[in-house]
Amino acid sequence: MSKIKSLIEEHEKLRNSGINLIASENYLAEGVRWALSSDLAGRYFSYWYGGTKYAQEIIKETEDLARKIFKVKHAIVTSLSGNMCDLSVMFAYTKPGDFVAMMTLDSGGYPLGVTKFQRKLLPLPADKYTYQLEKEEAIRLILEKKAPLTILGASFIPFPHPVGEISKNISDSSACIYDGSHVLGLLACGKFQDPLREGADVLIGSTHKSLYGPQGGLILTDSDLHFEKLKRLLDFDIEEGLGLVDNPHVNRIAALGCALEELSKDTDYADRVVENARALAGALVDMGVPVKFKNKGFTESHQIFIDIGEKEAESLCRNLEDVGIFMDIAARIGVAEITHRGMKTSDMDFIASAISEVYHAKKHQHLQSEVMNFSKKFSY
């Protein structure tokens, strides 16, 4: 066996025998994996080439599914990532030298490098502990600096953004984009919040976090004008010239379509996610592990946050990794994958107990086999 194939097998063994609490990941169902590995993986889709009629139909069907599930007029599925969705709106609504208003990483935001593209970052003020936008000051800054683009989004997002109040006050001067990368699966189920109906012009996001599709991006809007503006950057356009995408990877779009088909029947998925997140947070607190936002029910999303410092968080992440529990070094825990794999609130006590044992620095050599045996019950 080749070295690469061997490493792939070891990776799959590691992930299938552990408990994944990484908030920005999810597991892919068999049909989604099959689509990714199908013949489509090496093919183009445009009418420019022969043999593409089914590829074109797959894209149309996936767009139709997205429109139906999100109850929206327009869907664009050609973006290769959530980051590319952000770049699409940046290029569509700004020119070099313009301000892009968004939350920054130190307050839970997404670290888009706008200065690499000759734009200026306008940091939206937010509480560094709660990750909540200071909406009045944010509105004042957007209007004062005449920022033509405002992106409401965050990598740390336990509670909804004040979309309505911000969009209403900036609508005459700034496009309001909601980056729902982390919560897209919840939004698809009608939970967390409803950005477009609350006033956002466009909803964008990654398709592989709480939404359990392949890695990729999705753009949704009810506006013909915004749709045409963004589609122009993401279409296969021979006449005007190519924009951000020439080949959108049809296998990825087919896999997204399979995931959307699954989600359309999984109607209580978002409810189960939030129930599991709150159950895990409550169990952790009961076992002496500090978790943020107890007074607010911990979370309204798939994310919960252990309330510890940076060095302690990284140490906890590495120690948990040794026993087969995976999280990130920011003490952020996500329950989307374990929910998708079938875990229920009754399973959260075991996970909390294992985390607590490692957190309190007790002897935990036995945990690796216990975690593996527990994970096997939900094996894919």
URQUI-V741169 format. One record per backbone hydrogen bond with DSSP energy under -1.0 kcal/mol. NH is the residue of the N-H (numbers start at 0). CO is the residue of the C=O. Records with the same first field share a line. If there is no record, write none. Layout:
NH = CO ; CO
This chain:
5 = 1
6 = 2
7 = 3
8 = 4
9 = 5
10 = 6
11 = 7
12 = 8
13 = 9
14 = 10
15 = 11
18 = 323
20 = 325
24 = 21
32 = 28
33 = 29
34 = 30
35 = 31
36 = 32
37 = 34
40 = 37
41 = 38
42 = 39
48 = 45
55 = 51
56 = 52
57 = 53
58 = 54
59 = 55
60 = 56
61 = 57
62 = 58
63 = 59
64 = 60
65 = 61
66 = 62
67 = 63
68 = 64
69 = 65
71 = 66
73 = 220
75 = 218
84 = 80
85 = 81
86 = 82
87 = 83
88 = 84
89 = 85
90 = 86
91 = 87
92 = 88
93 = 89
96 = 117
97 = 94
99 = 119
100 = 148
101 = 121
106 = 103
107 = 104
108 = 103
111 = 109
113 = 111
115 = 112
116 = 113
117 = 114
118 = 113
119 = 97
121 = 99
123 = 101
126 = 131
130 = 126
133 = 124
134 = 132
137 = 133
138 = 134
139 = 135
140 = 136
141 = 137
142 = 138
143 = 139
144 = 140
146 = 141
149 = 174
150 = 100
151 = 176
154 = 107
155 = 107
162 = 160
165 = 161
166 = 162
167 = 163
168 = 164
169 = 165
170 = 166
172 = 169
173 = 169
174 = 147
176 = 149
177 = 201
178 = 151
179 = 177 ; 203
183 = 179
186 = 182
187 = 183
189 = 186
190 = 185
192 = 190
197 = 193
199 = 194
200 = 175
201 = 175
202 = 219
203 = 177
204 = 217
206 = 215
212 = 206 ; 210
216 = 78
217 = 204
218 = 75
219 = 202
220 = 73
226 = 222
227 = 223
228 = 224
229 = 225
230 = 226
231 = 227
232 = 229
234 = 230
236 = 234
243 = 232
252 = 248
253 = 249
254 = 250
255 = 251
256 = 252
257 = 253
258 = 254
259 = 255
260 = 256
261 = 257
262 = 258
263 = 259
264 = 261
266 = 264
268 = 265
271 = 267
272 = 268
273 = 269
274 = 270
275 = 271
276 = 272
277 = 273
278 = 274
279 = 275
280 = 276
281 = 277
282 = 278
283 = 279
284 = 280
285 = 281
286 = 282
287 = 284
288 = 283
291 = 304
295 = 292
296 = 293
297 = 292
298 = 296
299 = 157
303 = 332
305 = 330
306 = 289
307 = 305
312 = 308
313 = 309
314 = 310
315 = 311
316 = 312
317 = 313
318 = 314
319 = 315
320 = 316
321 = 317
322 = 319
323 = 320
324 = 319
325 = 18
327 = 331
330 = 327
332 = 303
333 = 20
334 = 301
338 = 334
339 = 335
340 = 336
341 = 338
342 = 337
346 = 343
347 = 344
350 = 346
351 = 347
352 = 348
353 = 349
354 = 350
355 = 351
356 = 352
357 = 353
358 = 354
359 = 355
360 = 357
361 = 356
366 = 363
369 = 365
370 = 366
371 = 367
372 = 368
373 = 369
374 = 370
375 = 371
376 = 373
377 = 374
378 = 375
